[in-house]
Amino acid sequence: MFLGIIFAILVAVLWALGEVSYSKISKRYDRHNVYMYTYLFRAVIYIGVVLIFGRHLFGTFDTSVFITMLPIILCDLFASYVVNIAVHNGKLSVVSPIMAAYPVLDIALGGLLLQEEVGAPKLFLVGGICIAIILLAINQKKSKKAPHPVVGIIFSVVYMLLVAFSTYFEKSAYIGNYTVYDLYYYKGIVYTFVSVVFAMIVIVTPSKMKEIKSDILKGCGLTPLGNVLYSFALSFGSITIVAPLSSLYSVITNLISRIVLKEKISREERACIGVIIVFTILLILLGIMV
């Protein structure tokens, strides 16, 4: 459990830095280039994990294992697609806490399907987070930083759902005696294919191939590094502790986005964001004390 907590904290830092950089490139580069580099960096990092730690997996493709891993891969794949739409259309300081609220579902799934303890206090906090997200959507207004704020929130919720189910499927796989290396072996194969598809789209469309710059490197590279650590955290710790602790990246993201991206949020938005963040912290504390 100790290793799970340490990895979860590192995940929060990497995800926060990656999210701020990703928000910048999503507004600066055309979408096809962003997707191409997003999936390319994931392919390189995931295959790198296998090369370093699980070299023996190459040449051992197993269809039954691939099918087991497919729900995790598909959730992660679509989440990577959806996050671009969310941060492009909404303010990062608003959409980030919503995307980070995936422990709401993780706790429910962990309690219902993995028999992990939940309890009434956690259910109360989960309900509060849901209400805050709804109020946040109602009070959104268009701005330069948020051209379509409601769209940003809707896709943030979709992202939250995808990450929650990905986390559940992944934890289930580890309980079923599969390893992190099994997952990243098949993730690496799928992401290599998808990155090639988007490269071809860039070539045949008016989009121009953009060279890899530092902002692309940070925006597309830090998040998958965090994903790898997240997988290790899940393999070492309880989903009801690791998921909420990792989701604290939104606190760091919120602070950085206010400084770096110069985002301004209203009093109502601050209240809703505060509820989401504080209730998530309380969920973490309850998880640790159980």
N, C-alpha and C positions, 0 to 999 in steps of 0.2 A: 504493500500500500504506500510506503514511504516513497519508493521510486515512482509510483503512479502520480503522486502529488507533485514531485519535482518536475517530472516531464510535463505535467499539465500546466505548471507555471511558465515553463519555457515556451510551450505552445501558445499561451496567451500573448507573450511578448512578440513572437514571430508573426502570429496572425494579425496583431495590431499594426505592426510596421508594414506588413505586406498589404493590408487592406487600405491603408492611407495611400501607399504608392499605386495600388491598383486603381483606386478612385481617380487619381491624377491621369493615368494613362488611358482610362476608359473614356475620358472627355477629350484627350489629346490626339489619340490615334483612331483610325477606322476600326470597326468592330471585328472584321475578318482577321486583321493583323493581331489584335489583342487575343482572339480565340486561338489563333495558330500558335502564338508564343505561350499562351496559358497551357495548352495541352502538350506542347513540345517540352517545356520545362518539367512538367509533371512526368512525362515519359522518361526523360533523362535521369531525374532524381529517383524515381521508383525503380528503374532498372539498375541504377547505381546501388541502391540498397541491397538488391538481390546479388549483384556482383561482389559486393563487399562481405555480406553476411551469409548468403545462401547460394553460393556458386553451383552447388550440386543440383539445383532445380532446373537449370537449363537443359533442354532436350528431354524433359520429363512431362510434357503437356498431358494433362489428364482431364478429359471432358467432364467427368462427374465433379471434380474439384472446381473447374471453371464455372460450371452451372451454379455451384454453391456460392462462389464469389461474385457471380454476376449481379445480384441485387445490390450489393455494396458498391460495385463499380458503376452501375447505372445511376444510382443515387448521387454518387460523387461526381459523375460526368455531367449530369444535368444541373447539379448545384453549381459547378464551375461555369456553366453557361448562364444560369439565372442571375448569379451575383453581378455580372457585368451590367445587366439590364437594371438591376436595383440601384447600383451606385451611380449609374449614368443618369437616371431620372430623378433621384432623390438626394437630399443632403446626407452625407456620410454620417454625420453626428446623429441623425435621426434613424436611418435604416440600419446602422450597425448594431444598436442595442436590440432591435427586433430580430435580426439575423442571429444574434448571440443568444436569443431566448430559446434555442432548441432544447435546453434541459427541461423545459416545460413538458415536452413530449417524451424525452428520454426517461424522466422520472416516472411518468405514467407507464411507459413500456417496460421499464425496469421492474416496476411493482407488479404489473399485471402478468407479464410473460416470463420474467426472469426471477420472480419471487423475491425481489429485493424490497426491503421495508420502505414504505412511503409515509403513511400517517396523515392525520387531519391537518397539522400545521403546514406541511408541504403542499397539500391540496389547496389550502387557503392562499398561499403565496403564488401558486400556479394560476389560480383564478384572478388574482390581482394583476399579474403580468398580462394576462389575456385582455382584461378590461383596459389597461393602460395602452396596449397596442391599438385597440379599437378607438379610444379617445384621441390618440396621436394621429390616426388616419383622418378622423373627422375634422381636426383643427389644422390640416395642412394647407399651405398657400403656395402658389407658384412663385418662383424666383429664379435668378440667374444660376444659382447653385442647384436648384431643384426645378427643372423645366416641367416635369410631370410627377409631382410628389406622391400622388395616390398610387400611380403605377409603381413607383419606387417601393412603397410600402407593401403593395400586393405581392410583388416579386420577392421582397424580403421575407414575407410570411411563407411563400413557396420554398424559398431557400431554407428557412428554418425547418420546415417539414421534411425536406429531402435530407438535410444533415441529421435530423433526429432519427429517421428510419435507417440511414446509413450507419449511424452509431449503434443502433440496436442490432442490425444484421451483423455488424462487425464483431460486437461483443459475443453474439450467439456463435459466430464461427470460432472464436477463441475457446469458448466453452466446449465446442465440439472437437477440440484438439487440433484445429488448424493453427498455423502460426502467422505472424506478421509477414514473414518472407513468402509464404504461399500467396497471400493477398497481393503483395507488391510485384510478384512475378507476373500474375495475370493482369494487374493494373497496368504494368509497364507495356505489355503486349497491346492492350486495347488503346492506351493513350498514344502509343507510337502510330497506330493505324489512324486514329482520329486527327492527330497533328498533321499527318501526310495529306489527309482529305482537305483540311483547312488551308494547307499550303497550296494545293491545287486550285482551291477556290480563289485564293489571292492572285494566283497567276492568270487565271482565265477571266477575272473580273477587272474593272477599272482600278481596283485597289493596287497600290504599289507596295512591294516588299520593303518593310522598314528594317533598318539595321538595329542590332541589339545595343541599346544604350543603357545607362545605369538605372534609369527609371523603369525600363522594361524588365531589367534583371531583377530589381527589387520587387516590382509589382507582381511578376509572374513566378519568381523563384522562392520568396520567403514563405508564402502560404503553403506550397507543397512540402517544404521542409518541416513546417509546423504540423502538417498532416501526418508525416512519418512519425514524429514524436508523439502525436496524439494516439496513433495506433499502438505504440509501445506503452503509452500510459494506460490505455484500455486493457492491454494484456496483463498489466501488473496490478491495476486497481479496479474498484467498483465503479460501475457506470454512473451511479447516483452521486459520486464524489468527483470523478474525473471530468464528466461532462460540464457540471456547473462551474468548476474551478477554471477549466479552459475557456469557458464563455466570458470570463472576466476581461478578455481581450478588448471588449467593447468599452470598458472604462478607459483603457489606455488610448484606444482609437478616438474616443470622444475628446480627450484632452489634446491629442496631436492634431486632430482635424480642426479644432477651434484655433490653434496657433498657426499651423502650416497652411491649411486650406481657407483660413479666414471665414469660417462659417458662423453665421449668427442664428441663434434659436430664440424663439419667443418664450414668454413666461410659462405658457401652457405646455409647450413642447418640453421645457426643462422639467416641469412637474412629472409628466408622463415618463420621460427618459429616466428621471430620478427613481421613480417607482420600479421600473424594469430593472435598473442596476441594483438598487438596494434589495429588492426582493430576491434577485438572483444571488446576491451575497448571502442573504439569510438562508437560502436553499443550500448553499455550500456549507454554512456553519451547521445546519441541521444534519446534513449528510455526514459531516466529519464526526459529530457527536454521537451518531447512531452506532 
